[in-house]
């Protein structure tokens, strides 16, 4: 079933939304969230070795938007806080 190929970041976007929202509002998820946070922060778009923050922001947002049950306001809060920063 080659049509089911996963993207480069094949982690669970819903877990990332949950953990990053908690972090954004000051209630981090602890060690259970390390992997989900890393999945998000490892999304970096580069050109000639330099991070392109606008494209990184868009790619991170696209990743979180894969979680169909996520509140758009929660994604906006996550992106405004973490969309253009290193993890």
C-alpha positions, 0 to 999 in steps of 0.5 A: 500500500504505497499510497499510505506513505507517511510524511517525514514527521509521522508522529501524532499531531494531536499529541503534539497539539495537546502537549504544546498547548499545555506548555503554551499556557504554563502547564507542561506535560512533563516527560510524557510530552518530550517526544511530541514536543521534539516532533514539532520542534524538529520541523525546520525548513532550511535553505543553504544551511539557514533556517527559513522561519516563514517556511518553518512556521507554515510546515509546523502549522500544517503538521498541527492542522493534521489533527482534525479534532484540534481547536483552531484557537489552540493551534493559533496559540501554539503557533504564536508562541512556538512557531518561529523558535527552536525547541 
